[in-house]
């Protein structure tokens, strides 16, 4: 099973009016920069897994 790319390196590939489109340098996925910011916010908001000392 392949792991999901976290898009650590992106570059701007296009600008159209108020929207920037970025491409992940690692996996090649293209998305708008607002979507990329939303992904970063979601990742930082995910609760950390609790570890048990059993």
Biopython code that builds the backbone (N, CA, C, O; Angstrom):
import numpy as np
from Bio.PDB.StructureBuilder import StructureBuilder

atoms = [
    (1, "UNK", "N", (0.849, -1.184, 0.000)),
    (1, "UNK", "CA", (0.000, 0.000, 0.000)),
    (1, "UNK", "C", (0.896, 1.250, 0.000)),
    (1, "UNK", "O", (1.802, 1.369, 0.824)),
    (2, "UNK", "N", (0.641, 2.146, -0.901)),
    (2, "UNK", "CA", (1.455, 3.359, -1.011)),
    (2, "UNK", "C", (1.052, 4.367, 0.057)),
    (2, "UNK", "O", (-0.122, 4.492, 0.407)),
    (3, "UNK", "N", (2.053, 5.085, 0.569)),
    (3, "UNK", "CA", (1.761, 6.116, 1.558)),
    (3, "UNK", "C", (1.369, 7.404, 0.846)),
    (3, "UNK", "O", (1.831, 7.673, -0.263)),
    (4, "UNK", "N", (0.524, 8.192, 1.481)),
    (4, "UNK", "CA", (0.078, 9.447, 0.897)),
    (4, "UNK", "C", (1.198, 10.478, 0.964)),
    (4, "UNK", "O", (1.903, 10.582, 1.968)),
    (5, "UNK", "N", (1.349, 11.226, -0.101)),
    (5, "UNK", "CA", (2.369, 12.266, -0.147)),
    (5, "UNK", "C", (1.899, 13.444, 0.704)),
    (5, "UNK", "O", (0.742, 13.853, 0.615)),
    (6, "UNK", "N", (2.787, 13.987, 1.522)),
    (6, "UNK", "CA", (2.479, 15.146, 2.377)),
    (6, "UNK", "C", (2.779, 16.456, 1.665)),
    (6, "UNK", "O", (2.599, 17.524, 2.250)),
    (7, "UNK", "N", (3.231, 16.401, 0.416)),
    (7, "UNK", "CA", (3.554, 17.566, -0.398)),
    (7, "UNK", "C", (4.515, 18.522, 0.320)),
    (7, "UNK", "O", (4.185, 19.689, 0.532)),
    (8, "UNK", "N", (5.705, 18.028, 0.694)),
    (8, "UNK", "CA", (6.645, 18.874, 1.422)),
    (8, "UNK", "C", (7.261, 19.987, 0.569)),
    (8, "UNK", "O", (7.678, 21.019, 1.094)),
    (9, "UNK", "N", (7.315, 19.773, -0.747)),
    (9, "UNK", "CA", (7.895, 20.780, -1.636)),
    (9, "UNK", "C", (6.913, 21.055, -2.772)),
    (9, "UNK", "O", (6.550, 20.147, -3.520)),
    (10, "UNK", "N", (6.485, 22.309, -2.896)),
    (10, "UNK", "CA", (5.586, 22.673, -3.980)),
    (10, "UNK", "C", (6.151, 23.863, -4.737)),
    (10, "UNK", "O", (6.978, 24.615, -4.221)),
    (11, "UNK", "N", (5.691, 24.016, -5.967)),
    (11, "UNK", "CA", (6.091, 25.171, -6.765)),
    (11, "UNK", "C", (4.857, 25.702, -7.479)),
    (11, "UNK", "O", (3.959, 24.938, -7.833)),
    (12, "UNK", "N", (4.818, 27.004, -7.689)),
    (12, "UNK", "CA", (3.698, 27.630, -8.385)),
    (12, "UNK", "C", (3.811, 27.313, -9.869)),
    (12, "UNK", "O", (4.866, 27.505, -10.473)),
    (13, "UNK", "N", (2.716, 26.824, -10.455)),
    (13, "UNK", "CA", (2.739, 26.503, -11.878)),
    (13, "UNK", "C", (1.833, 27.420, -12.692)),
    (13, "UNK", "O", (1.997, 27.529, -13.907)),
    (14, "UNK", "N", (0.861, 28.094, -12.025)),
    (14, "UNK", "CA", (-0.037, 28.970, -12.753)),
    (14, "UNK", "C", (-0.723, 29.937, -11.801)),
    (14, "UNK", "O", (-0.940, 29.635, -10.628)),
    (15, "UNK", "N", (-1.058, 31.097, -12.330)),
    (15, "UNK", "CA", (-1.863, 32.073, -11.586)),
    (15, "UNK", "C", (-2.994, 32.509, -12.504)),
    (15, "UNK", "O", (-2.776, 32.840, -13.670)),
    (16, "UNK", "N", (-4.209, 32.504, -11.958)),
    (16, "UNK", "CA", (-5.373, 32.939, -12.724)),
    (16, "UNK", "C", (-6.236, 33.790, -11.823)),
    (16, "UNK", "O", (-6.828, 33.283, -10.870)),
    (17, "UNK", "N", (-6.318, 35.078, -12.108)),
    (17, "UNK", "CA", (-7.029, 36.050, -11.282)),
    (17, "UNK", "C", (-6.557, 35.953, -9.833)),
    (17, "UNK", "O", (-5.400, 36.265, -9.554)),
    (18, "UNK", "N", (-7.410, 35.532, -8.906)),
    (18, "UNK", "CA", (-7.036, 35.477, -7.489)),
    (18, "UNK", "C", (-6.561, 34.099, -7.042)),
    (18, "UNK", "O", (-6.363, 33.879, -5.847)),
    (19, "UNK", "N", (-6.376, 33.175, -7.968)),
    (19, "UNK", "CA", (-6.034, 31.803, -7.606)),
    (19, "UNK", "C", (-4.649, 31.428, -8.111)),
    (19, "UNK", "O", (-4.298, 31.693, -9.261)),
    (20, "UNK", "N", (-3.860, 30.800, -7.223)),
    (20, "UNK", "CA", (-2.557, 30.246, -7.610)),
    (20, "UNK", "C", (-2.684, 28.735, -7.622)),
    (20, "UNK", "O", (-3.311, 28.153, -6.736)),
    (21, "UNK", "N", (-2.097, 28.101, -8.615)),
    (21, "UNK", "CA", (-2.069, 26.653, -8.677)),
    (21, "UNK", "C", (-0.643, 26.200, -8.422)),
    (21, "UNK", "O", (0.304, 26.722, -9.010)),
    (22, "UNK", "N", (-0.500, 25.226, -7.541)),
    (22, "UNK", "CA", (0.817, 24.722, -7.194)),
    (22, "UNK", "C", (0.912, 23.239, -7.538)),
    (22, "UNK", "O", (-0.092, 22.529, -7.592)),
    (23, "UNK", "N", (2.142, 22.794, -7.767)),
    (23, "UNK", "CA", (2.415, 21.397, -8.088)),
    (23, "UNK", "C", (3.385, 20.845, -7.055)),
    (23, "UNK", "O", (4.379, 21.491, -6.723)),
    (24, "UNK", "N", (3.100, 19.659, -6.549)),
    (24, "UNK", "CA", (4.019, 18.992, -5.639)),
    (24, "UNK", "C", (5.217, 18.503, -6.452)),
    (24, "UNK", "O", (5.053, 17.806, -7.453)),
    (25, "UNK", "N", (6.411, 18.868, -6.020)),
    (25, "UNK", "CA", (7.631, 18.477, -6.719)),
    (25, "UNK", "C", (7.849, 16.963, -6.608)),
    (25, "UNK", "O", (8.416, 16.353, -7.515)),
    (26, "UNK", "N", (7.403, 16.357, -5.504)),
    (26, "UNK", "CA", (7.634, 14.927, -5.280)),
    (26, "UNK", "C", (6.668, 14.030, -6.058)),
    (26, "UNK", "O", (7.101, 13.089, -6.724)),
    (27, "UNK", "N", (5.342, 14.317, -5.979)),
    (27, "UNK", "CA", (4.380, 13.402, -6.589)),
    (27, "UNK", "C", (3.721, 13.942, -7.856)),
    (27, "UNK", "O", (3.097, 13.184, -8.598)),
    (28, "UNK", "N", (3.854, 15.250, -8.111)),
    (28, "UNK", "CA", (3.312, 15.828, -9.335)),
    (28, "UNK", "C", (1.856, 16.257, -9.254)),
    (28, "UNK", "O", (1.311, 16.730, -10.251)),
    (29, "UNK", "N", (1.205, 16.110, -8.102)),
    (29, "UNK", "CA", (-0.192, 16.513, -7.976)),
    (29, "UNK", "C", (-0.297, 18.036, -8.072)),
    (29, "UNK", "O", (0.529, 18.759, -7.515)),
    (30, "UNK", "N", (-1.319, 18.514, -8.783)),
    (30, "UNK", "CA", (-1.545, 19.948, -8.940)),
    (30, "UNK", "C", (-2.844, 20.311, -8.227)),
    (30, "UNK", "O", (-3.853, 19.621, -8.375)),
    (31, "UNK", "N", (-2.816, 21.395, -7.456)),
    (31, "UNK", "CA", (-3.995, 21.849, -6.733)),
    (31, "UNK", "C", (-3.862, 23.333, -6.471)),
    (31, "UNK", "O", (-2.779, 23.900, -6.616)),
    (32, "UNK", "N", (-4.979, 23.977, -6.079)),
    (32, "UNK", "CA", (-4.853, 25.411, -5.821)),
    (32, "UNK", "C", (-4.235, 25.640, -4.450)),
    (32, "UNK", "O", (-4.340, 24.795, -3.561)),
    (33, "UNK", "N", (-3.595, 26.784, -4.290)),
    (33, "UNK", "CA", (-2.828, 27.047, -3.073)),
    (33, "UNK", "C", (-3.715, 27.113, -1.837)),
    (33, "UNK", "O", (-3.258, 26.788, -0.741)),
    (34, "UNK", "N", (-4.965, 27.522, -1.983)),
    (34, "UNK", "CA", (-5.894, 27.531, -0.843)),
    (34, "UNK", "C", (-6.139, 26.110, -0.356)),
    (34, "UNK", "O", (-6.201, 25.871, 0.850)),
    (35, "UNK", "N", (-6.277, 25.169, -1.278)),
    (35, "UNK", "CA", (-6.466, 23.760, -0.917)),
    (35, "UNK", "C", (-5.233, 23.253, -0.175)),
    (35, "UNK", "O", (-5.356, 22.492, 0.785)),
    (36, "UNK", "N", (-4.040, 23.672, -0.617)),
    (36, "UNK", "CA", (-2.801, 23.272, 0.043)),
    (36, "UNK", "C", (-2.763, 23.804, 1.469)),
    (36, "UNK", "O", (-2.381, 23.077, 2.387)),
    (37, "UNK", "N", (-3.152, 25.062, 1.671)),
    (37, "UNK", "CA", (-3.190, 25.637, 3.026)),
    (37, "UNK", "C", (-4.179, 24.881, 3.897)),
    (37, "UNK", "O", (-3.909, 24.634, 5.073)),
    (38, "UNK", "N", (-5.327, 24.511, 3.329)),
    (38, "UNK", "CA", (-6.323, 23.750, 4.086)),
    (38, "UNK", "C", (-5.759, 22.396, 4.516)),
    (38, "UNK", "O", (-6.020, 21.942, 5.629)),
    (39, "UNK", "N", (-4.980, 21.744, 3.632)),
    (39, "UNK", "CA", (-4.371, 20.456, 3.974)),
    (39, "UNK", "C", (-3.406, 20.624, 5.144)),
    (39, "UNK", "O", (-3.382, 19.793, 6.052)),
    (40, "UNK", "N", (-2.605, 21.699, 5.131)),
    (40, "UNK", "CA", (-1.656, 21.943, 6.218)),
    (40, "UNK", "C", (-2.386, 22.168, 7.536)),
    (40, "UNK", "O", (-1.959, 21.665, 8.575)),
    (41, "UNK", "N", (-3.475, 22.916, 7.502)),
    (41, "UNK", "CA", (-4.257, 23.192, 8.717)),
    (41, "UNK", "C", (-4.853, 21.906, 9.268)),
    (41, "UNK", "O", (-4.810, 21.667, 10.474)),
    (42, "UNK", "N", (-5.414, 21.071, 8.384)),
    (42, "UNK", "CA", (-6.007, 19.804, 8.820)),
    (42, "UNK", "C", (-4.964, 18.905, 9.462)),
    (42, "UNK", "O", (-5.236, 18.276, 10.485)),
    (43, "UNK", "N", (-3.772, 18.834, 8.876)),
    (43, "UNK", "CA", (-2.717, 17.983, 9.421)),
    (43, "UNK", "C", (-2.273, 18.453, 10.795)),
    (43, "UNK", "O", (-2.029, 17.635, 11.682)),
    (44, "UNK", "N", (-2.168, 19.762, 10.980)),
    (44, "UNK", "CA", (-1.723, 20.269, 12.273)),
    (44, "UNK", "C", (-2.818, 20.174, 13.327)),
    (44, "UNK", "O", (-2.512, 20.191, 14.519)),
    (45, "UNK", "N", (-4.076, 20.074, 12.929)),
    (45, "UNK", "CA", (-5.185, 20.000, 13.856)),
    (45, "UNK", "C", (-5.507, 18.577, 14.288)),
    (45, "UNK", "O", (-6.233, 18.379, 15.262)),
    (46, "UNK", "N", (-4.974, 17.571, 13.570)),
    (46, "UNK", "CA", (-5.247, 16.176, 13.918)),
    (46, "UNK", "C", (-4.684, 15.877, 15.299)),
    (46, "UNK", "O", (-3.545, 16.231, 15.606)),
    (47, "UNK", "N", (-5.490, 15.224, 16.131)),
    (47, "UNK", "CA", (-4.998, 14.885, 17.473)),
    (47, "UNK", "C", (-3.878, 13.854, 17.395)),
    (47, "UNK", "O", (-3.913, 12.937, 16.574)),
    (48, "UNK", "N", (-2.894, 14.020, 18.257)),
    (48, "UNK", "CA", (-1.796, 13.055, 18.293)),
    (48, "UNK", "C", (-2.290, 11.759, 18.911)),
    (48, "UNK", "O", (-3.115, 11.762, 19.825)),
    (49, "UNK", "N", (-1.776, 10.661, 18.402)),
    (49, "UNK", "CA", (-2.180, 9.368, 18.939)),
    (49, "UNK", "C", (-1.653, 9.228, 20.364)),
    (49, "UNK", "O", (-0.485, 9.489, 20.652)),
    (50, "UNK", "N", (-2.556, 8.808, 21.239)),
    (50, "UNK", "CA", (-2.169, 8.621, 22.635)),
    (50, "UNK", "C", (-1.360, 7.334, 22.753)),
    (50, "UNK", "O", (-1.729, 6.298, 22.199)),
    (51, "UNK", "N", (-0.263, 7.415, 23.476)),
    (51, "UNK", "CA", (0.542, 6.197, 23.665)),
    (51, "UNK", "C", (0.264, 5.641, 25.057)),
    (51, "UNK", "O", (0.133, 6.390, 26.025)),
    (52, "UNK", "N", (0.177, 4.340, 25.139)),
    (52, "UNK", "CA", (-0.091, 3.714, 26.429)),
    (52, "UNK", "C", (1.187, 3.070, 26.975)),
    (52, "UNK", "O", (2.026, 2.596, 26.209)),
    (53, "UNK", "N", (1.321, 3.057, 28.251)),
    (53, "UNK", "CA", (2.494, 2.496, 28.903)),
    (53, "UNK", "C", (2.185, 1.134, 29.507)),
    (53, "UNK", "O", (2.608, 0.845, 30.626)),
    (54, "UNK", "N", (1.457, 0.299, 28.785)),
    (54, "UNK", "CA", (1.095, -1.024, 29.322)),
    (54, "UNK", "C", (2.144, -2.042, 29.013)),
    (54, "UNK", "O", (2.004, -3.206, 29.389)),
]
sb = StructureBuilder()
sb.init_structure("model")
sb.init_model(0)
sb.init_chain("A")
sb.init_seg("    ")
for serial, (resi, resn, name, xyz) in enumerate(atoms, 1):
    if name == "N":
        sb.init_residue(resn, " ", resi, " ")
    sb.init_atom(name, np.array(xyz, "f"), 0.0, 1.0, " ", f" {name:<3s}", serial, name[0])
structure = sb.get_structure()
